[in-house]
Amino acid sequence: MARDRSQREDYTTPLKRLLIGVVCLCLAVIFIVWRIDSPRVERFRAQVIDRVVPNMEWAMVPVTGAINLFRDFQSYQRLSEQNRELRSELRQMQAWKEAALQLEQENARLLDLNHVRLDPRLTYITGVVMADSGSPFRQSVLLNVGARDGVRDGWATMDGIGLVGRISGTGRNTARVILLTDAASSVPALIQPSGQSALIAGDNSAAPVIDFLENPGKLRPGDRVVTSGDGDVFPAGLLIGQVASDPSGRLRVRLSADYERLEFLRVLRHHGTEFIQNPGDLVVPLPGAPHPRPRPESLGADNG
């Protein structure tokens, strides 16, 4: 057995060498033929190409498939990179969209403030709502305007539609606004078209109560409620809301101001309001304070 193996090895080794030599010789001949610059050789090369190359298409199929696969892989990589870039740009666009929506809403609030028709004698300053009390027992918000801007206690505040509350406490850069829904809020009002006077009292609910009515039977749901200006607490004619009734039949006011989205408030400079230092001055004037005297024209008319 060992002898047979050695004989096979002796035969195969020269055959391999001979085969390699023949292949190398053929390659050398092909190289030399392809490098000869002669018209006859050129015609020979053309004939060889015409006969061999069309019949070798089956051999090019794997090569072509591999090349196409490589190109598809490169294309897939480019698509994956583009997909990541598009996702990043989409997130940025969503952030810009949210910012644009917020700016649009703020712009709408400011436009609403500009559309409010007020007494030409009234001036105002616009403040941004920074925070609210967040307490069920106190309904108030904080503005970013204060004594530095000339804000004083008692001045009325409005949003884009109706009355919101009054200033109750000022700092140098901030001011506290007591809302109409607060239990400490009471606003003299006039109900149209009946012309009845009433008092709008907050009870920490979304709809303040209508008190001190002379004839509740004359009221109808939807009647306008505006400030009466009695006592010079608020300017007259500011819209508060509309008359409504709760399930128990008690009359309330459905406020026109949008309390769910208080972002900007207009503080009305009501210079006709007297500055009250002591709570008792609201009921009884200070001792020695001058009393208003009738005009001479009115005295003459009475005597006549």
Order of alpha helices (4+ residues) and beta strands (2+ residues): alpha-alpha-alpha-beta-beta-beta-beta-beta-beta-beta-beta-beta-beta-beta-beta-alpha
